[in-house]
């Protein structure tokens, strides 16, 4: 399993570009861990908590949307918790495919890059989407990006374990 993107350059020092570079890197890592699994393997759970790789992929798509579009920009999104089923667990419908979810993952990443370009990391999230109108508890863009980055890193580690249990391929 090879990643299509390397880690960001070690000489990179601009915090925005460093965060965006690592987000791109982790999206690439997610893709590499999803590609090559059969539909059955993508929909089956290998862990006691019961999530499948496809459910985790869909979670990442909605997580990034919740934090950047609904959260930071304050946009109204049709289904901010669309990764959850009626039992509040991650859910993927039978017609949803890895290919379409991977496209959505990378499309969301392109949108994140557009949001961040030219916006200072100290900018505070808009009110009215995910965050209350009264202005309380609204994080900065820097905080949001770091939170999204740690979500990706943690879940890529989860996918490392699932891939190793499924077909023996290990992460770095």
N, C-alpha and C positions, 0 to 999 in steps of 0.2 A: 504494500500500500504506500503510495507516494503522495505527498501534498503537492498541489499545483502552485501554491504560493510559498515562498520562503518567509521566515520571520523578517520583520522590518530591519533595515540596516542598523548596525550597532552604533553608527555615528549620528543617527537621527536624534535630535534633541528637542524639536518642536513638540510640546505636549499633545496638541490636537492631532498632528500627523502620526505621532507614536500610538495614540489610542486608536485612531482609524486604521493604521497599519496592522495592529494586533487584532482588531475586530475582523479585518479582511482575512488575516492569517487563520483565525479560528473558524470562520465560515468555511474556508477552504479545507480545514481539518475535518469539520463535520461532514462536508461533501465526500471526502476521501473515505470516511468510515462508513458512510451510507452506501456508496456505489460498490457494487459487487455482491451485495447481499440479495438473496432471492426475496420475492414478495412475502413468502411465508416467514422467512427469517426477520424481515422488517416489521412484521405484524405480531411476532411472538415475543414474549417476555422471557428473559434469562435471569431476572433478578427477583428477589422476594417481594419487592414493593410493587411489581406488576406492570411497569411501563414497558413499552416496546420502542425500538429505535425510531420508528415512524412517528410515534406519539411524541417522543423527545424532540424530533425535528420540527414538528408542528408547534410544539411549545416554544422553541427558540424563535420562530417566526413571529408568533403573537407576543412574546415577551419583549422583543425589540420594538415592535409596533406600539405596545403599551407604554413603553418608556419614552420613545422619541416622538411619535406622532400624537398619540393621545395625551402623553405626559408633557414633554417639553413644549411642543407646539400648541397643545390645547385643542387639537382637531377632534371633531366628533368622528369616531370610527364605528363601522357597523357592528362589529363583534369583538370588542377588546379582549374578551375572555373566550374567544372562539376555539381555543385549544382544549377547553374543558367540556366534558359531557354532563349529563343530568346529575350524575353522582359526584360532581366536582373533581373528577379525576381527568387526567389527560385523555383525549379521545381523538381518533381518526376515523372518518367514515370509510365504508368499504370501497367507495369509488375514488377516494383520494389516493394519488400515486406519489412515489418517491420523486419521480421526475418533476411533477408540477410543484411539489413542496420545495424541492431544491431551487427551482426557478424563483419561487416566492421568497426563499431565504436570501438569495443574491439580489433580487429586486429591492427587498427591504434594506439591504446593505448599501445599495446605490443611493437610496433615499436618505439614509443616515448620513452618508458622506456629503450629500447636498445640504442637509440641515446644518451640519457642522462647519462647512466651508464658509469662512468669513464671520463666523459667530464666536465671540469670546467664550472661553470655558467658564467664565464668571457670570454669564447670562443666566438669569433665573427662569425656571419653567413658567409657562403661561398658566393663568388660572382658568378654570372653566372646563377643562377636559378631565384629566385624571385627578387634578388637584383643586382644592376648594377655591371658590371665588374670593374668600376673605383674605387671601394672600398668605395664609399660614402654611407651613410645611411644604414649601415649594423648593425643590433642590436646584442646584446649579447644573448647567450642561456638563461640566467636568465630573460632578458626582454621578450623574446619570450614566455617562459613558463608562466610567470606571465600574459602576454596578453592572452594566450590560456586559462588559468585558469579563468580569469575574463569573457571571452566569455562563458565558460561553466556555471559559476555561474549565469550570467545574463539570459542565455537561460533556465536554470533549473527553475528559477523564472517564466519565461514565461510559461513553461510547467505546473507549479503549478497552474497558473491561468486557463489555458485551461482545465486541469483535473477537477478543481473545477466547472467550467462552464459546463463541459460535464457530469460528474457523481457524483459530490459532494465531491469527495475525495480531501482533502486539504493537502498541504505540511506541513513541520514541523512548 
